[in-house]
Amino acid sequence: MKRFLIVKTSSIGDVIQSFHLIDYLKKRFPHCQIDWVVEKAIAPLLHAHPELDTVLEVDTRCWRRSLFAHRHSIFSFSKELRKKNYDVLFDVQGNTKSGIITGLAKANHMENIPTIRGLNLLSRKVTNAHFRK
């Protein structure tokens, strides 16, 4: 069974637009596991999606206020994220915040979905041509 992790933490509209990735993966790999990392404020939207297996909630706004004060929360999230070894991690956000999260995860391949804002230097671009069976 293939395991996928999608990292798109914020912007409700962008998260909704990224739902097509879930549909695509489920069509290509019907028995795959799909997990998603998202900000706590948006998490209820993802919990309602029937095709997602796990929604991993982060509170990076809180973390940014005081890394030291929230170190236990950060450590717990990192530990939970590293429990699973993903086949492919999709960084849909492509910014520093998502780059840090992708750095915490264990994945065989890290793919970056190109965005207008820029590219995550820790991963590579992916198109449909890269993702054939």
C-alpha positions, 0 to 999 in steps of 0.5 A: 500500500502506498502512503502519501503525505500532503503538506498544505497548511494554510489558506482555505481557498488554496487548500480546497483547490488542492483537493484534486490531488486527493482525487488523483491519488485515489484514482491511481492508487485506490488502496493508498493512504493519504495524510495531510498536514494543516493548520488547526484553524482549517483542520475541520474542513479536512476532517470532513473529507472522506478520502483522507486517512489522517489529518495532522494539525499544526499551530505554527502561528503559536510556535512562531510567537515563542519556539522555546515555550512551545518546544514540547508541542513542536517535538510531539508533532515531529514525533507523530509525523515521523511515525510513518514512512511515506512513499511520497510527500507533496509540498503543495505550499512551497514556502519556508514553513512547509519546507520545515515541516517536510524536513521533519517528515520521513519520506522516500521522495519529496515532491514540490508542486510548483507555485507562483510564490516560489519553490522549496529548495528541499524538493523537486518539481513534479508533474503528471509525467513524474508520477506514472505507475 
